[in-house]
Amino acid sequence: HFHGCALARGQTYRAVVYVQDSGDPESNGAFHILDIPVPTVSSVEDPLLKEYVDLDVQNGADHKYHVRPVNAMGVGPASPESSSTHAASPPGAPGLPIVAFRTLTSLNIQWSPPSPLGKQIERYRLFMSSPDDGGVYTEVYSGPDTSFTKASLVTGMAYHFRVSAVNSIGEGPPSSIRESAACLAPSVPADFRVKTRDEFHIRVEWDAPVTDGGCPVYGYVVYLGGELMTVQNHTDFLISSKTHQGFMRAESYTFQVGVENAVSFCPFCTKTEPMSVVAAESPVKIETLEVSSTSASGVVLAWAHIPTSLQGGAPLL
């Protein structure tokens, strides 16, 4: 036993003990090392419940309480009434901000109100971060409205926005983050045209948009028959009997091209008008033309029939 050693509960102490056989004083003893843990004081639960959690409150209502003691003889007198307590929490998170409209140097940000959770929302706080801010958000608006136009932005730069709501209890969690750039949708691809075609292929091409809207063009989206075929950076597109299974001569194919940038994404991007092209070409030249007869009323011409293989892929009219 150890007494008067001021041992600390919850700690472990190491003791070195020398042990010798008491029946043989001439024998050699041995040293033993013991690790002795000092237990902590176990907690004792108070059998009298002195607190209570009310989970049946009415959201947004004021509540007052009093307590009565009870024993085997009956119910005792009520305690003094508690102060009035309002069942409320900070608001929830507003909806994901959206960009309602934009210019080259401004963005109008809007959001949907969250649940007030028992107290009327007093104001919203809108925060913004730019690539130059290192991920730090700065408050750009504080007020009761659910929209705000942030001006004096740099054209083409991407910004991040988030919003939180505040009531008399406190500030709620922030919304999800909306990323958007200060620019507009580009104009349609220019001069959409057929570059080459015959009965075995069709190649269409176009020029870059006259304006990119202030943000670089990400790429061109090519549709064939209303279905997305590819997203590419070059300004021409080929279909042929080698590249597209089921390609058929003399068939009509409808092409459309969209253009994407930071704020314009297909299928809602800016597109050209659909253009239908037949997989065929003009027939070959008639090499021999003869005058077979003439008269006062007219001239009869004759020429050799063009074989089907030389008719350009479409039947002669």
Backbone torsions as a table, in degrees:
resi	resn	phi	psi	omega
1	HIS	NA	145.3	176.7
2	PHE	-114.8	128.7	-179.1
3	HIS	-130.1	144.3	174.6
4	GLY	65.7	25.5	-178.5
5	CYS	-98.0	-1.4	-179.5
6	ALA	54.5	46.3	179.0
7	LEU	-71.7	142.9	179.7
8	ALA	-94.7	132.2	178.9
9	ARG	-67.7	144.8	-179.3
10	GLY	86.4	-2.7	179.8
11	GLN	-104.7	161.0	176.2
12	THR	-115.5	131.8	-178.2
13	TYR	-116.4	147.4	178.9
14	ARG	-107.5	125.8	179.6
15	ALA	-115.2	139.0	175.6
16	VAL	-106.9	117.5	-173.6
17	VAL	-118.2	131.9	176.2
18	TYR	-99.4	125.3	-176.6
19	VAL	-119.6	129.2	178.4
20	GLN	-133.8	144.1	178.3
21	ASP	-66.3	117.0	-177.6
22	SER	-70.1	-20.9	179.8
23	GLY	-81.5	-11.5	-178.8
24	ASP	-136.7	88.4	-176.6
25	PRO	-61.6	-20.9	-178.2
26	GLU	-82.4	-12.7	-176.5
27	SER	-74.6	156.7	176.7
28	ASN	-85.0	135.2	176.0
29	GLY	-83.6	-176.9	-179.8
30	ALA	-139.6	146.9	177.0
31	PHE	-91.5	138.4	177.1
32	HIS	-126.4	139.2	178.8
33	ILE	-107.4	126.1	-178.2
34	LEU	-121.9	133.5	170.8
35	ASP	-96.7	120.2	-173.3
36	ILE	-116.1	107.6	176.2
37	PRO	-79.5	142.2	175.3
38	VAL	-101.5	114.0	-175.2
39	PRO	-67.0	153.3	173.7
40	THR	-82.2	164.4	178.1
41	VAL	-75.8	123.8	178.8
42	SER	-70.4	140.3	-179.4
43	SER	-73.3	144.1	179.0
44	VAL	-114.2	121.8	-178.8
45	GLU	-76.1	129.9	177.9
46	ASP	-69.7	122.6	-178.7
47	PRO	-69.2	-14.2	179.0
48	LEU	-97.6	118.3	179.6
49	LEU	-75.1	120.3	-174.5
50	LYS	-115.6	10.1	175.1
51	GLU	-145.1	160.9	-173.9
52	TYR	-151.0	137.8	176.9
53	VAL	-107.3	119.0	-179.6
54	ASP	-92.8	109.6	179.9
55	LEU	-100.6	6.2	-177.4
56	ASP	-112.4	40.2	-178.8
57	VAL	-85.9	160.4	176.1
58	GLN	-96.8	121.3	-176.9
59	ASN	-58.1	127.8	177.2
60	GLY	85.5	0.6	-178.1
61	ALA	-101.8	156.9	174.7
62	ASP	-87.1	142.1	-178.8
63	HIS	-132.4	141.4	174.3
64	LYS	-128.0	150.5	-174.2
65	TYR	-134.8	153.8	163.7
66	HIS	-141.0	161.9	-174.3
67	VAL	-124.5	139.1	175.2
68	ARG	-120.3	131.7	174.4
69	PRO	-77.7	149.6	-178.7
70	VAL	-132.8	133.7	169.3
71	ASN	-134.7	-168.2	-176.6
72	ALA	-67.0	-16.7	-177.7
73	MET	-91.2	-16.1	179.8
74	GLY	145.4	-164.5	-176.5
75	VAL	-101.3	129.5	179.7
76	GLY	-82.2	179.3	-178.7
77	PRO	-69.3	158.0	-178.8
78	ALA	-74.8	147.3	173.5
79	SER	-72.9	167.7	171.0
80	PRO	-57.8	149.4	-179.0
81	GLU	-69.8	140.2	178.9
82	SER	-71.8	165.6	173.1
83	SER	-66.7	159.2	-179.4
84	SER	-68.1	131.3	-179.7
85	THR	-120.5	129.7	-178.6
86	HIS	-95.1	125.7	179.5
87	ALA	-80.1	94.9	-176.3
88	ALA	-157.2	161.4	177.6
89	SER	-137.5	168.3	171.0
90	PRO	-58.6	154.7	-177.2
91	PRO	-62.8	163.3	172.3
92	GLY	-75.6	-175.1	180.0
93	ALA	-81.1	133.3	174.7
94	PRO	-62.4	164.8	177.7
95	GLY	-66.7	161.6	178.9
96	LEU	-55.3	124.5	178.6
97	PRO	-59.6	146.5	175.7
98	ILE	-122.7	157.6	175.5
99	VAL	-97.8	109.9	-176.6
100	ALA	-78.3	-41.0	173.9
101	PHE	-156.0	164.2	-171.8
102	ARG	-148.2	158.2	168.9
103	THR	-131.0	-174.1	179.0
104	LEU	-69.4	-17.5	-177.1
105	THR	-133.2	12.9	-179.1
106	SER	-150.1	156.4	176.3
107	LEU	-136.6	131.1	173.6
108	ASN	-96.0	115.9	-176.1
109	ILE	-103.5	131.1	177.1
110	GLN	-129.3	155.8	-179.7
111	TRP	-151.2	160.1	179.0
112	SER	-95.8	143.5	-178.2
113	PRO	-67.7	148.0	175.0
114	PRO	-88.9	-179.6	171.0
115	SER	-67.4	131.3	-178.8
116	PRO	-73.0	-18.2	178.6
117	LEU	56.7	46.5	170.0
118	GLY	102.7	-19.5	179.2
119	LYS	-132.0	140.0	-178.7
120	GLN	-61.2	138.1	177.2
121	ILE	-69.5	127.9	-177.5
122	GLU	-92.9	-35.4	-177.9
123	ARG	-163.7	167.7	175.3
124	TYR	-120.2	150.8	176.4
125	ARG	-121.7	118.5	179.7
126	LEU	-103.7	129.2	-178.5
127	PHE	-117.6	148.8	-178.4
128	MET	-135.0	145.7	174.2
129	SER	-135.5	138.4	178.0
130	SER	-115.0	168.4	179.1
131	PRO	-58.0	-24.4	-179.2
132	ASP	-83.7	-5.1	-174.1
133	ASP	-93.6	-3.7	178.0
134	GLY	64.2	32.5	179.1
135	GLY	81.7	3.2	179.0
136	VAL	-88.3	132.3	-179.6
137	TYR	-98.4	137.4	179.5
138	THR	-117.4	136.8	178.4
139	GLU	-69.4	127.2	179.6
140	VAL	-114.8	-10.9	178.8
141	TYR	-155.5	141.6	172.8
142	SER	-144.3	116.7	-177.8
143	GLY	176.7	-177.5	-173.8
144	PRO	-83.8	-13.2	-175.0
145	ASP	-77.6	157.0	178.0
146	THR	-104.8	28.0	174.2
147	SER	-155.6	155.2	179.4
148	PHE	-159.3	138.3	176.5
149	THR	-101.5	116.4	176.9
150	LYS	-94.1	117.2	-177.5
151	ALA	-102.9	-179.6	176.7
152	SER	60.1	37.5	176.6
153	LEU	-90.1	162.0	179.5
154	VAL	-88.3	124.3	-179.6
155	THR	-58.7	130.4	177.8
156	GLY	89.3	-9.8	-178.9
157	MET	-88.8	141.2	179.7
158	ALA	-90.8	136.3	-179.7
159	TYR	-124.0	154.8	178.1
160	HIS	-116.9	135.1	-178.3
161	PHE	-127.6	144.2	170.5
162	ARG	-147.3	155.6	-174.3
163	VAL	-137.8	146.8	175.3
164	SER	-131.4	159.7	-179.3
165	ALA	-112.7	150.6	-176.9
166	VAL	-130.4	132.4	168.4
167	ASN	-124.4	-171.9	-175.0
168	SER	-67.9	-16.7	178.1
169	ILE	-81.5	-36.1	-179.2
170	GLY	161.2	-169.2	-179.0
171	GLU	-98.6	132.9	179.8
172	GLY	-83.6	179.9	-179.2
173	PRO	-69.2	156.5	180.0
174	PRO	-76.3	157.8	175.2
175	SER	-71.7	174.8	169.1
176	SER	-66.3	163.1	-173.1
177	ILE	-92.5	133.9	174.3
178	ARG	-106.5	125.9	175.1
179	GLU	-105.2	133.8	177.6
180	SER	-156.8	151.9	-179.3
181	ALA	-106.9	153.3	177.2
182	ALA	-85.9	85.0	176.5
183	CYS	-162.4	179.2	-177.9
184	LEU	-117.9	170.1	174.5
185	ALA	-68.0	144.6	178.3
186	PRO	-71.4	164.9	173.1
187	SER	-75.3	169.9	-176.5
188	VAL	-67.7	153.1	172.4
189	PRO	-54.5	136.7	-172.1
190	ALA	-88.6	150.3	172.1
191	ASP	49.7	57.5	177.2
192	PHE	-70.7	124.2	-169.3
193	ARG	-153.6	167.3	173.3
194	VAL	-89.1	124.9	178.8
195	LYS	-86.4	-52.9	176.1
196	THR	-146.4	157.2	174.5
197	ARG	-163.1	151.6	169.4
198	ASP	-157.1	-165.0	-176.7
199	GLU	-74.7	-6.8	-178.1
200	PHE	-112.9	-10.5	-178.6
201	HIS	-161.3	161.9	169.9
202	ILE	-138.0	131.6	175.2
203	ARG	-124.5	122.7	176.3
204	VAL	-110.3	158.4	178.5
205	GLU	-149.3	167.9	-177.7
206	TRP	-156.8	168.6	176.2
207	ASP	-105.8	161.5	178.3
208	ALA	-60.8	153.9	177.7
209	PRO	-58.3	151.0	177.5
210	VAL	-61.8	-37.5	176.2
211	THR	-133.5	140.3	179.3
212	ASP	-91.3	3.4	177.9
213	GLY	79.6	4.0	-179.8
214	GLY	101.0	-11.1	176.2
215	CYS	-122.4	144.0	-179.1
216	PRO	-59.4	147.8	176.2
217	VAL	-70.8	127.2	177.2
218	TYR	-76.9	-39.0	-176.8
219	GLY	170.6	175.8	-180.0
220	TYR	-112.0	136.8	-178.6
221	VAL	-108.8	119.7	-176.0
222	VAL	-102.5	128.8	176.5
223	TYR	-111.8	139.4	175.9
224	LEU	-126.4	116.3	-177.3
225	GLY	62.6	30.1	179.5
226	GLY	85.3	-5.8	-179.8
227	GLU	-105.1	139.1	-179.6
228	LEU	-66.3	127.9	179.8
229	MET	-103.3	-44.0	-176.1
230	THR	-164.5	159.2	170.0
231	VAL	-118.9	125.4	-171.9
232	GLN	-145.7	167.8	179.3
233	ASN	-101.2	-23.9	-179.5
234	HIS	-83.1	165.1	-168.3
235	THR	-108.8	38.5	170.3
236	ASP	-150.1	162.2	-177.0
237	PHE	-147.7	136.7	-176.0
238	LEU	-121.8	134.4	163.9
239	ILE	-123.2	145.1	-178.3
240	SER	-156.1	175.2	178.1
241	SER	-67.7	-17.2	179.3
242	LYS	-90.2	-34.3	-174.5
243	THR	-96.7	-18.3	-176.5
244	HIS	-131.0	114.2	179.6
245	GLN	-64.6	135.3	179.8
246	GLY	89.9	2.0	177.1
247	PHE	-61.4	131.3	-176.8
248	MET	-129.1	138.2	176.9
249	ARG	-66.6	150.1	178.0
250	ALA	69.6	2.2	175.7
251	GLU	-84.1	151.4	178.0
252	SER	-95.3	131.5	178.9
253	TYR	-121.9	136.4	-176.5
254	THR	-107.9	125.5	-177.3
255	PHE	-112.8	150.0	173.7
256	GLN	-152.4	143.1	-177.3
257	VAL	-128.1	129.9	174.5
258	GLY	-110.6	163.1	-179.9
259	VAL	-130.5	137.5	-176.8
260	GLU	-118.6	144.3	166.9
261	ASN	-138.7	-161.6	-172.9
262	ALA	-64.0	-19.6	-176.9
263	VAL	-125.1	6.6	-179.5
264	SER	-130.8	111.8	-176.9
265	PHE	-126.3	135.7	177.1
266	CYS	-73.7	146.0	15.6
267	PRO	-83.7	4.9	-178.7
268	PHE	-100.2	17.9	-178.9
269	CYS	-80.5	175.2	175.6
270	THR	-76.2	127.7	-175.8
271	LYS	-127.3	157.5	170.9
272	THR	-73.8	167.2	169.7
273	GLU	-70.8	146.2	178.0
274	PRO	-59.7	143.8	178.9
275	MET	-129.5	122.4	179.9
276	SER	-96.5	132.8	-177.2
277	VAL	-132.4	134.1	178.2
278	VAL	-91.2	135.6	179.0
279	ALA	-78.2	78.3	-179.1
280	ALA	-164.9	173.2	176.5
281	GLU	-141.7	175.3	179.7
282	SER	-66.6	147.0	178.4
283	PRO	-66.5	164.6	-179.7
284	VAL	-68.0	165.3	-179.6
285	LYS	-72.4	141.2	173.2
286	ILE	-76.0	115.1	-173.0
287	GLU	-78.5	-33.0	-174.3
288	THR	-122.8	123.9	176.5
289	LEU	-127.5	125.9	-177.1
290	GLU	-124.1	148.2	170.9
291	VAL	-91.8	110.9	-175.9
292	SER	-84.1	-29.0	177.1
293	SER	-165.6	159.4	176.5
294	THR	-137.4	157.7	175.8
295	SER	-158.1	178.9	180.0
296	ALA	-67.8	-20.5	-176.4
297	SER	-99.4	-8.0	179.8
298	GLY	168.7	179.5	-179.2
299	VAL	-126.0	135.0	178.3
300	VAL	-104.5	122.8	178.7
301	LEU	-105.8	153.9	178.4
302	ALA	-142.5	145.1	177.8
303	TRP	-151.5	164.9	-178.1
304	ALA	-76.1	143.0	178.1
305	HIS	-68.3	137.9	177.0
306	ILE	-83.7	125.1	180.0
307	PRO	-65.2	156.9	-177.0
308	THR	-56.3	-37.5	-177.5
309	SER	-65.5	-16.4	-177.8
310	LEU	-110.6	12.7	-176.8
311	GLN	-90.1	8.1	175.3
312	GLY	83.7	7.8	178.7
313	GLY	96.6	-11.2	178.8
314	ALA	-125.5	144.6	-178.8
315	PRO	-64.5	148.2	177.6
316	LEU	-67.9	145.1	-179.5
317	LEU	-86.8	NA	NA
